[in-house]
Amino acid sequence: GPEDAPRFRLLKIQRAFWERELRATYNYTTDAEDGQMDEQEIEFELELPISRRFLVEFEGGAVGLNDEGESWKFRGGDLKIIPEVMLAATHDISFSSGLSIRVPTGSDTVGQDRTSLTPYLAFWKDLGRRIGLHTYLGTEFPMGGYGSGAPDAIFQYGLAPTVTLTPKAKPFLGNFTFFMEMNGETEVGGEDNDTTVTLLPGARWMIYKDVW
């Protein structure tokens, strides 16, 4: 309805509802790995809903590394297979659970040659007055460990409020929505447990029909 918060995906935070789409993302990071190199990442995602209760997602891509001014070296990334189950869905909420299975199909220097499992929960809620809330909670467990002194698991979490200013029928500015994503990771059980939190502001709106 015109006063409902739109139920659509943002940028990094895991969505709690089903979409059928092929998605491509690109990230560029300067001074990665404690300032030792720059990094580019290209990722492709394919989401295939099987029914209203079950979905399978595939993720893959490539990573480019530039170590202190040297030429870029690109390597294939790992494949992720993510079955998801819808636990509850109403007009105002979506609550789903998934299991991200990371398969070490990529280069050792990119994927670190490990298999890991990441069970998670994702939740979306329409708070009224075109205000929505996306939340995420998960933990990555490496099957063979990360190595000596490394963490036993990585705790993941995310929170993203959204505010929509226009109804969907507004010409060229349909469902104009501002959002602020907070995504974090905390290492658990290692010698030096780090916490990384990112803030990602953005906006999304519909220009014409299904073009956003």
C-alpha positions as CSV (number, residue, x, y, z in Angstrom):
1,G,0.0,0.0,0.0
2,P,1.1,3.7,-0.3
3,E,2.0,3.9,3.4
4,D,3.9,0.6,3.6
5,A,7.7,0.3,3.7
6,P,8.9,-1.3,0.5
7,R,10.3,-4.8,0.9
8,F,13.4,-4.7,-1.3
9,R,17.1,-5.6,-1.0
10,L,19.7,-3.1,0.0
11,L,23.5,-3.5,-0.6
12,K,25.4,-5.8,1.8
13,I,23.0,-6.9,4.5
14,Q,21.3,-10.3,3.8
15,R,17.7,-9.9,2.8
16,A,15.0,-11.8,4.7
17,F,12.6,-12.3,1.8
18,W,12.7,-14.0,-1.6
19,E,13.7,-12.4,-4.8
20,R,14.4,-13.9,-8.2
21,E,17.4,-12.2,-9.6
22,L,20.9,-12.3,-11.1
23,R,23.0,-9.7,-9.2
24,A,26.5,-8.4,-9.8
25,T,28.5,-6.3,-7.3
26,Y,31.9,-4.6,-7.4
27,N,34.0,-3.5,-4.4
28,Y,37.3,-1.6,-4.3
29,T,39.2,-1.5,-1.0
30,T,42.3,0.6,-0.4
31,D,45.0,-0.4,2.2
32,A,43.5,-3.8,2.8
33,E,45.3,-6.5,4.9
34,D,46.6,-3.9,7.4
35,G,47.6,-1.4,4.7
36,Q,49.7,-3.9,2.6
37,M,47.6,-3.9,-0.6
38,D,44.6,-2.7,-2.5
39,E,41.8,-5.1,-3.4
40,Q,39.1,-5.4,-6.0
41,E,36.3,-7.9,-5.8
42,I,33.7,-8.8,-8.4
43,E,30.9,-11.0,-7.2
44,F,27.9,-12.6,-9.0
45,E,24.8,-13.9,-7.2
46,L,22.0,-16.0,-8.6
47,E,18.8,-16.4,-6.5
48,L,16.3,-19.1,-7.4
49,P,13.2,-19.4,-5.3
50,I,11.9,-23.0,-5.5
51,S,8.6,-22.1,-3.6
52,R,7.3,-19.6,-1.2
53,R,9.1,-21.4,1.6
54,F,12.4,-22.4,0.0
55,L,15.2,-20.7,-2.0
56,V,18.7,-21.6,-3.2
57,E,21.3,-19.0,-3.8
58,F,24.7,-19.3,-5.6
59,E,27.5,-16.8,-5.1
60,G,30.9,-16.7,-6.9
61,G,33.4,-14.2,-8.3
62,A,37.0,-13.1,-8.5
63,V,39.4,-11.0,-6.4
64,G,42.2,-8.8,-7.6
65,L,45.2,-7.9,-5.4
66,N,47.8,-5.1,-5.8
67,D,50.7,-5.5,-3.4
68,E,52.5,-2.2,-2.8
69,G,52.3,-0.8,-6.3
70,E,52.8,-4.1,-8.2
71,S,50.6,-5.1,-11.2
72,W,47.1,-6.4,-10.4
73,K,46.8,-10.2,-9.9
74,F,43.3,-11.6,-10.3
75,R,42.3,-15.0,-8.8
76,G,39.0,-16.9,-8.8
77,G,37.0,-16.8,-5.6
78,D,35.2,-19.5,-3.7
79,L,31.7,-20.8,-4.5
80,K,29.0,-20.3,-1.9
81,I,25.8,-22.4,-2.0
82,I,23.1,-21.0,0.3
83,P,19.8,-22.9,0.9
84,E,17.2,-20.7,2.7
85,V,13.9,-21.4,4.4
86,M,11.2,-18.9,5.1
87,L,10.2,-19.3,8.8
88,A,7.4,-16.7,8.9
89,A,5.9,-14.2,6.4
90,T,3.0,-11.7,6.8
91,H,2.1,-8.3,5.4
92,D,4.5,-6.6,7.9
93,I,7.3,-9.1,8.5
94,S,9.7,-11.6,6.8
95,F,11.7,-14.0,9.0
96,S,14.0,-16.5,7.3
97,S,17.0,-18.8,8.0
98,G,19.8,-20.0,5.8
99,L,23.0,-21.9,5.7
100,S,25.9,-20.5,3.7
101,I,28.2,-23.4,2.5
102,R,31.6,-22.1,1.4
103,V,33.3,-24.5,-1.0
104,P,37.1,-23.9,-1.6
105,T,36.8,-23.9,-5.4
106,G,38.9,-20.7,-5.8
107,S,42.6,-19.9,-5.6
108,D,44.3,-20.7,-2.3
109,T,45.5,-17.1,-2.0
110,V,41.9,-15.8,-2.2
111,G,39.8,-18.5,-0.6
112,Q,42.4,-19.6,1.9
113,D,41.6,-23.2,1.0
114,R,38.9,-23.8,3.5
115,T,35.4,-25.1,3.8
116,S,33.1,-23.2,6.2
117,L,29.4,-23.2,7.3
118,T,27.6,-20.0,8.2
119,P,24.1,-20.5,9.7
120,Y,22.2,-17.3,10.0
121,L,18.8,-15.6,10.7
122,A,17.5,-12.6,8.8
123,F,14.5,-10.5,9.7
124,W,12.6,-7.6,8.1
125,K,9.9,-5.5,9.7
126,D,7.6,-2.7,8.5
127,L,7.5,-0.3,11.4
128,G,4.8,1.9,9.9
129,R,4.9,5.3,8.2
130,R,7.1,3.9,5.4
131,I,9.8,3.0,7.9
132,G,11.4,-0.4,7.6
133,L,14.1,-2.4,9.5
134,H,16.5,-5.1,8.2
135,T,18.4,-7.2,10.7
136,Y,20.9,-10.1,10.3
137,L,22.7,-12.5,12.7
138,G,25.1,-15.3,11.8
139,T,28.3,-17.2,12.6
140,E,30.9,-18.6,10.3
141,F,32.5,-21.9,11.4
142,P,35.5,-23.2,9.4
143,M,35.4,-26.9,9.1
144,G,39.2,-27.4,9.4
145,G,39.9,-24.2,11.4
146,Y,41.6,-21.0,10.3
147,G,45.0,-22.1,11.5
148,S,47.2,-21.7,14.5
149,G,46.3,-18.6,16.6
150,A,43.3,-17.8,14.3
151,P,39.7,-17.5,15.7
152,D,37.5,-20.5,16.1
153,A,34.5,-18.6,14.5
154,I,33.5,-15.3,13.2
155,F,30.3,-13.7,14.6
156,Q,28.4,-11.6,12.0
157,Y,25.6,-9.1,12.5
158,G,23.8,-6.3,10.6
159,L,21.2,-3.6,11.1
160,A,19.7,-1.3,8.5
161,P,16.8,1.1,9.1
162,T,15.1,2.5,6.0
163,V,12.9,5.6,5.5
164,T,10.8,5.9,2.3
165,L,9.7,9.4,1.3
166,T,7.4,8.8,-1.7
167,P,4.8,6.2,-2.8
168,K,5.7,3.8,-5.6
169,A,3.4,5.6,-8.0
170,K,5.5,8.8,-7.8
171,P,6.8,9.5,-11.4
172,F,10.6,9.0,-11.7
173,L,11.0,9.0,-7.8
174,G,8.9,6.0,-6.8
175,N,9.6,4.6,-3.3
176,F,12.5,7.0,-2.8
177,T,14.2,5.4,0.2
178,F,17.2,6.4,2.3
179,F,18.9,3.7,4.3
180,M,21.9,3.3,6.6
181,E,23.5,-0.2,6.8
182,M,25.7,-1.2,9.8
183,N,27.5,-4.5,9.1
184,G,30.0,-6.0,11.6
185,E,32.2,-9.1,12.2
186,T,33.7,-10.2,15.5
187,E,36.3,-12.9,15.8
188,V,35.9,-15.4,18.6
189,G,38.4,-17.8,20.2
190,G,41.6,-16.5,18.6
191,E,44.8,-14.9,20.0
192,D,44.0,-11.4,18.6
193,N,40.2,-11.2,18.2
194,D,39.4,-8.2,15.9
195,T,36.0,-6.5,15.4
196,T,35.3,-4.7,12.1
197,V,32.2,-2.5,11.7
198,T,31.2,-0.7,8.5
199,L,28.6,2.0,8.0
200,L,27.1,2.2,4.5
201,P,24.6,5.0,3.7
202,G,22.6,4.9,0.5
203,A,19.4,5.7,-1.4
204,R,17.2,3.7,-3.8
205,W,14.2,4.7,-5.9
206,M,12.3,3.6,-9.0
207,I,12.9,5.6,-12.1
208,Y,10.4,3.9,-14.4
209,K,8.5,0.6,-14.0
210,D,11.0,-1.9,-12.7
211,V,14.2,0.2,-13.2
212,W,15.7,1.2,-9.9
